[in-house]
């Protein structure tokens, strides 16, 4: 985050978040202290030494800024726009009315011993299952942390769309999801049993069926949510923090909000460039709208996906034969 972005964030926290300077500490120092904790994941005693403040003050400031940033949700979380019919974007033009991509990720946390079995993932880590949706331009739309690491992705999604202030998907629109989710209205999954992952297409292999071509295009577009997760470089998310689960869940949301803020305010993000190089070398809606409230498969949606795949494949072959 550069200086101008930092100043803009402080201004937003004062005007919208209600953050105020105290008798002994201005807003800039409070925000700087908070960001330092997120970026370096250091204990209170280290921050106390670096900033010359007591441990009690550090803790109080951290929670004060955390609560202030949480109030910026309406300003920092992106409102998704469906892909228009006349889109020329090479990755997204195939998916008309798509809102973006959705997936889950595991973030390690500390929980009481009695809760560890519920939070233990298939890999043996103690983590929370975080659901997130983003737009094609890598802006988070919705984030739901807090579910146990053992929870299935589909179960977390069902919870997200049934909450009063949860994920809103208008009828006729949808998000791209991976094969771990049900292919149903509002959530477009790839065909199972077919090539899908991007590294399977990097050896010069060309799709031979409509299902394979659909999966190739689907993977290229849905990869945006994986890139968003990859750019969450805050150290506090890379290892279990010392905060209670409830606070850690809010930290996760705030980190996603700050990701949006940085991308909105900074034309050049060195973290993104570094991540892209590693990848290359390694290989809200309107309340009056009718929204989707279930994740049950239907024949109509399956037929629509099959027709979409066929149309995409035929258009691609016709273009190649010109």
C-alpha positions in Angstrom: 0.0 0.0 0.0 1.5 3.3 -1.0 1.3 6.6 0.9 -1.7 8.1 -1.0 -3.7 4.9 -0.6 -2.8 4.8 3.1 -4.1 8.4 3.5 -7.3 7.6 1.6 -7.9 4.6 3.8 -7.4 6.7 7.0 -9.8 9.3 5.6 -12.5 6.6 4.9 -12.0 5.2 8.4 -12.6 8.6 9.9 -15.6 9.6 7.8 -17.3 6.2 7.4 -15.9 4.0 10.0 -16.0 6.5 12.8 -12.4 6.0 13.8 -11.0 9.0 15.9 -7.7 10.2 17.1 -7.2 9.8 20.8 -5.4 12.1 23.2 -2.1 10.3 22.7 -2.5 8.7 19.2 -3.6 10.0 15.8 -5.6 7.9 13.3 -2.6 7.4 11.1 -0.6 5.6 13.8 -3.6 3.5 14.8 -4.1 2.3 11.2 -0.3 1.8 10.7 -0.1 -0.3 13.8 -3.1 -2.4 12.6 -1.7 -3.0 9.1 1.7 -3.9 10.6 0.0 -6.6 12.6 -1.8 -8.0 9.6 1.2 -7.8 7.3 3.8 -9.4 9.7 1.7 -11.3 12.2 3.7 -10.4 15.2 2.8 -10.5 18.9 1.6 -7.6 20.9 5.0 -7.4 22.7 6.8 -6.8 19.4 4.3 -4.1 18.3 4.6 -2.6 21.8 8.3 -2.4 21.4 8.3 -1.1 17.8 5.7 1.6 18.5 6.5 2.5 22.0 3.1 1.6 23.3 1.8 -0.6 26.1 0.4 -4.1 25.2 -3.0 -3.0 26.4 -3.0 0.0 24.1 -1.9 -2.2 21.1 -4.8 -4.6 21.8 -7.3 -1.8 22.2 -6.2 0.0 19.0 -6.2 -3.3 17.0 -9.8 -4.0 17.8 -10.8 -0.4 17.3 -9.4 -0.3 13.8 -10.8 -3.7 13.0 -14.3 -2.6 13.9 -13.9 0.6 11.9 -12.9 -1.3 8.8 -15.8 -3.7 9.1 -18.1 -0.7 8.7 -16.7 -0.1 5.2 -18.3 -3.2 3.7 -20.8 -1.3 1.5 -17.9 0.8 0.1 -15.3 -1.9 -0.4 -17.1 -5.0 -1.3 -17.8 -4.9 -5.1 -21.3 -5.0 -6.5 -21.2 -7.6 -9.3 -22.3 -6.8 -12.9 -23.4 -9.6 -15.2 -21.2 -10.3 -18.3 -23.0 -8.4 -21.1 -24.1 -10.1 -24.3 -21.7 -8.0 -26.3 -18.6 -8.8 -24.2 -15.4 -9.2 -26.1 -13.3 -10.4 -23.1 -11.5 -13.6 -24.3 -12.1 -15.4 -21.0 -15.6 -14.3 -20.1 -17.5 -13.6 -23.4 -18.7 -17.2 -23.4 -20.5 -16.8 -20.1 -23.3 -14.3 -20.6 -24.9 -13.0 -17.4 -22.1 -14.5 -15.2 -21.3 -12.6 -12.1 -17.9 -14.0 -11.4 -16.4 -17.0 -9.7 -16.9 -18.7 -6.3 -14.9 -21.1 -4.3 -13.8 -22.1 -0.8 -10.4 -22.1 0.9 -9.0 -23.2 4.2 -7.3 -20.7 6.5 -5.5 -22.1 9.6 -6.8 -21.0 13.0 -6.4 -21.9 16.7 -9.4 -23.4 18.5 -9.9 -25.0 21.9 -8.9 -28.7 22.0 -12.5 -29.8 22.3 -13.3 -28.2 18.9 -10.3 -29.5 17.0 -12.0 -32.6 15.5 -14.6 -30.3 13.9 -12.1 -27.9 12.4 -9.7 -30.6 11.2 -9.5 -30.7 7.4 -8.8 -33.8 5.2 -5.2 -32.8 5.2 -5.1 -32.8 9.0 -4.9 -29.0 9.4 -7.0 -27.1 12.0 -8.7 -24.5 9.8 -11.8 -22.6 9.0 -13.6 -23.2 5.6 -13.9 -19.8 4.0 -16.4 -19.2 1.1 -15.7 -16.3 -1.2 -17.1 -14.9 -4.4 -15.3 -12.4 -6.7 -15.9 -10.5 -9.9 -14.0 -11.0 -13.2 -11.7 -8.1 -12.2 -10.6 -9.8 -9.0 -12.8 -7.9 -6.5 -14.3 -9.8 -3.7 -18.1 -9.6 -3.6 -18.9 -11.8 -0.6 -16.9 -13.6 2.1 -18.2 -16.1 4.6 -15.6 -17.4 7.2 -16.3 -19.4 10.3 -17.4 -22.8 9.1 -15.4 -25.7 10.4 -12.6 -27.1 8.2 -14.4 -30.4 8.0 -17.6 -28.8 6.5 -18.3 -29.6 2.9 -18.2 -26.8 0.4 -21.8 -27.4 -0.6 -23.0 -27.1 2.9 -21.2 -23.8 3.4 -22.8 -22.5 0.1 -26.3 -23.4 1.3 -25.7 -21.4 4.4 -24.4 -18.4 2.5 -27.4 -18.1 0.2 -30.0 -18.6 3.0 -28.6 -15.9 5.3 -30.5 -12.6 5.6 -27.4 -10.7 4.5 -25.8 -13.5 2.6 -24.8 -14.1 -0.9 -27.4 -12.8 -3.4 -27.6 -14.4 -6.8 -30.5 -12.9 -9.0 -32.5 -15.3 -11.1 -30.9 -15.7 -14.5 -27.4 -14.9 -13.2 -24.8 -17.3 -11.9 -21.3 -17.8 -10.6 -18.7 -20.3 -11.9 -17.9 -23.0 -9.4 -15.6 -26.1 -9.4 -16.8 -29.7 -9.4 -17.0 -29.8 -5.6 -20.3 -27.9 -5.9 -23.6 -28.9 -7.3 -24.3 -27.8 -10.9 -27.6 -26.0 -10.3 -29.4 -22.7 -11.0 -27.1 -19.8 -10.1 -23.9 -22.0 -9.9 -22.3 -23.3 -13.1 -20.0 -26.3 -12.5 -17.7 -28.1 -15.1 -18.5 -31.5 -16.5 -17.1 -34.3 -14.4 -14.9 -37.0 -15.8 -13.4 -34.6 -18.4 -10.1 -32.6 -18.5 -10.4 -29.5 -16.5 -7.4 -28.0 -14.7 -5.4 -25.5 -16.6 -2.1 -27.4 -16.4 -3.8 -30.2 -18.4 -4.2 -27.8 -21.4 -0.6 -26.5 -21.4 0.9 -29.4 -23.3 -0.7 -28.4 -26.6 -3.7 -30.6 -26.2 -6.8 -29.4 -28.0 -10.3 -30.3 -26.9 -12.1 -32.9 -29.0 -15.6 -32.7 -27.4 -18.0 -29.9 -26.4 -17.6 -30.9 -22.7 -13.8 -30.6 -22.9 -13.9 -27.2 -24.6 -16.5 -26.0 -22.0 -14.3 -27.2 -19.2 -11.2 -25.5 -20.7 -13.0 -22.1 -20.9 -14.6 -22.6 -17.6 -11.3 -23.3 -15.9 -9.7 -20.2 -17.5 -12.4 -17.9 -16.3 -13.0 -19.5 -12.8 -9.2 -19.2 -12.1 -9.9 -15.6 -11.1 -11.0 -16.7 -7.6 -7.8 -18.8 -7.2 -5.8 -15.7 -8.1 -7.7 -13.7 -5.5 -6.9 -16.2 -2.8 -3.3 -16.2 -3.9 -3.0 -12.5 -3.5 -4.2 -12.5 0.1 -0.6 -12.3 1.3 -1.3 -11.0 4.8 0.9 -13.0 7.1 -1.8 -13.2 9.7 -3.7 -15.5 7.3 -0.7 -17.7 6.6 -0.4 -19.3 10.0 -2.7 -19.7 13.0 -3.2 -16.4 14.9 -3.5 -16.0 18.6 -7.0 -14.4 18.3 -10.3 -16.1 19.2 -12.2 -17.7 16.3 -14.8 -14.9 16.3 -12.1 -12.2 15.9 -10.1 -14.2 13.4 -13.2 -14.5 11.2 -13.5 -10.7 11.2 -9.8 -10.5 10.4 -10.3 -12.7 7.3 -13.2 -10.4 6.1 -11.1 -7.3 6.7 -8.2 -8.7 4.7 -10.5 -9.3 1.8 -11.8 -5.8 2.0 -8.3 -4.4 2.1 -7.5 -6.5 -1.0 -10.3 -4.7 -2.8 -9.2 -1.3 -1.5 -5.6 -1.8 -2.7 -6.8 -2.9 -6.2 -9.1 0.0 -6.4 -6.6 2.7 -5.4 -3.3 1.4 -6.7 -2.6 1.2 -10.4 0.4 -1.0 -9.8 0.5 -3.7 -7.1 3.9 -5.3 -6.7 2.4 -8.2 -4.8 0.2 -9.1 -7.7 3.1 -8.9 -10.2 5.1 -11.2 -7.9 2.2 -13.7 -7.7 1.6 -13.7 -11.4 5.3 -14.4 -12.0 5.1 -17.4 -9.6 2.1 -18.7 -11.4 3.7 -18.4 -14.8 6.9 -20.1 -13.7 5.2 -22.7 -11.7 3.1 -23.6 -14.6 -25.1 -7.5 -3.6 -27.9 -7.3 -5.7 -31.0 -5.2 -5.7 -33.3 -6.3 -2.8 -36.3 -6.2 -5.1 -34.8 -8.8 -7.4 -35.9 -12.4 -7.2 -32.9 -14.3 -5.9 -31.8 -17.9 -5.8 -32.3 -19.5 -2.4 -31.5 -23.2 -3.0 -28.7 -25.3 -4.5 -30.7 -28.2 -5.9 -29.9 -29.6 -9.4 -32.5 -29.5 -12.1 -32.8 -31.0 -15.5 -33.4 -27.6 -17.0 -30.1 -26.2 -15.7 -28.2 -29.4 -16.8 -29.7 -29.0 -20.3 -28.8 -25.3 -20.4 -25.2 -26.2 -19.6 -25.1 -28.9 -22.3 -26.5 -26.5 -24.9 -24.1 -23.8 -23.8 -21.2 -26.2 -24.2 -22.3 -27.3 -27.6 -22.8 -23.7 -28.9 -19.3 -22.7 -27.5 -17.7 -25.7 -29.2 -19.4 -25.2 -32.5 -18.4 -21.5 -32.5 -14.8 -22.3 -31.7 -14.6 -25.0 -34.5 -16.1 -22.6 -37.0 -13.6 -19.9 -36.1 -10.7 -22.4 -36.4 -11.9 -23.6 -39.9 -12.0 -20.1 -41.4 
